[in-house]
Amino acid sequence: MRYWGKEGGNEHGNGKKLTRSSEWNEATRIRVHAFHKGAGEMAISVRVLPTCIPTPERIGIPRSVLQLCERMHGLLVVVGPTGAGKTTTVAALVHH
């Protein structure tokens, strides 16, 4: 699909839904998710994604959470609704 920009984006589908992510240009990544809602209806979701990992300070992660990530053992669970920043939060913590 050339209209998605650079070739080589990620695409997953099973006949009922399709997720595609790709770079539009050097500064913009997008993720498109199309799916059947039922009764012949379709829905589409388009999200603009950051191209760089933000620092924990930039997205407001408290110092206490950073200290938890420095421990050798344990489990940190990041939860929230779609679009709340779960993946961005985990990326910032791992990159830290």
C-alpha positions as CSV (number, residue, x, y, z in Angstrom):
1,M,0.0,0.0,0.0
2,R,2.1,2.9,-1.2
3,Y,-0.2,5.6,0.2
4,W,0.9,4.6,3.7
5,G,4.4,6.1,3.1
6,K,7.5,4.0,3.6
7,E,7.1,0.3,2.7
8,G,7.8,-2.1,5.4
9,G,5.2,-1.0,8.0
10,N,3.6,-3.7,10.2
11,E,0.3,-5.2,9.2
12,H,-1.8,-7.8,11.0
13,G,-5.2,-9.1,9.9
14,N,-7.5,-12.1,10.2
15,G,-10.4,-11.2,7.9
16,K,-12.4,-9.5,10.6
17,K,-9.9,-6.8,11.6
18,L,-6.8,-5.2,10.2
19,T,-4.1,-3.2,12.1
20,R,-1.5,-1.3,10.1
21,S,1.3,0.9,11.4
22,S,3.7,2.9,9.3
23,E,5.8,6.0,9.1
24,W,4.1,8.8,7.2
25,N,7.3,10.9,7.1
26,E,10.4,11.3,9.3
27,A,8.4,12.9,12.1
28,T,5.0,11.1,12.0
29,R,4.0,7.5,12.7
30,I,0.4,6.4,12.4
31,R,-1.5,3.3,13.5
32,V,-4.8,2.4,11.8
33,H,-7.1,-0.2,13.1
34,A,-10.2,-1.3,11.1
35,F,-12.6,-3.8,12.4
36,H,-16.2,-5.2,12.1
37,K,-18.5,-4.0,14.8
38,G,-21.2,-6.5,13.9
39,A,-24.4,-6.4,11.7
40,G,-22.2,-5.5,8.7
41,E,-20.9,-2.3,10.3
42,M,-17.2,-1.4,10.2
43,A,-15.2,1.0,12.4
44,I,-11.8,2.6,12.0
45,S,-9.4,4.1,14.5
46,V,-6.5,6.3,13.5
47,R,-3.8,7.2,16.0
48,V,-0.7,9.4,15.6
49,L,2.2,7.9,17.5
50,P,5.4,9.6,18.8
51,T,8.6,9.0,16.8
52,C,10.8,9.2,19.9
53,I,10.6,7.8,23.4
54,P,9.9,10.6,25.9
55,T,11.7,10.9,29.2
56,P,9.9,9.8,32.3
57,E,10.0,13.4,33.5
58,R,8.4,14.7,30.4
59,I,5.3,12.5,30.7
60,G,5.1,13.0,34.5
61,I,6.2,9.7,35.9
62,P,6.8,10.2,39.6
63,R,10.2,9.5,41.1
64,S,8.8,6.8,43.3
65,V,7.8,4.8,40.2
66,L,11.3,5.2,38.8
67,Q,12.7,3.9,42.1
68,L,10.4,0.8,41.8
69,C,11.9,0.1,38.3
70,E,15.4,0.1,39.8
71,R,14.6,-2.9,42.0
72,M,16.0,-6.3,41.0
73,H,12.8,-8.2,41.6
74,G,9.1,-7.5,41.3
75,L,6.3,-6.8,38.8
76,L,5.0,-3.4,37.7
77,V,1.6,-3.4,36.0
78,V,0.6,-0.5,33.8
79,V,-3.1,-0.3,33.1
80,G,-5.5,2.2,31.6
81,P,-8.0,2.7,28.7
82,T,-7.1,2.8,25.1
83,G,-5.0,5.9,24.2
84,A,-4.0,6.6,27.9
85,G,-0.3,6.1,27.3
86,K,0.4,2.7,28.6
87,T,2.9,1.8,25.8
88,T,4.6,5.2,26.0
89,T,4.9,4.8,29.8
90,V,6.5,1.4,29.6
91,A,8.8,2.6,26.8
92,A,9.9,5.5,28.9
93,L,10.6,3.3,31.9
94,V,12.5,0.7,29.9
95,H,14.5,3.4,28.1
96,H,15.3,5.0,31.5
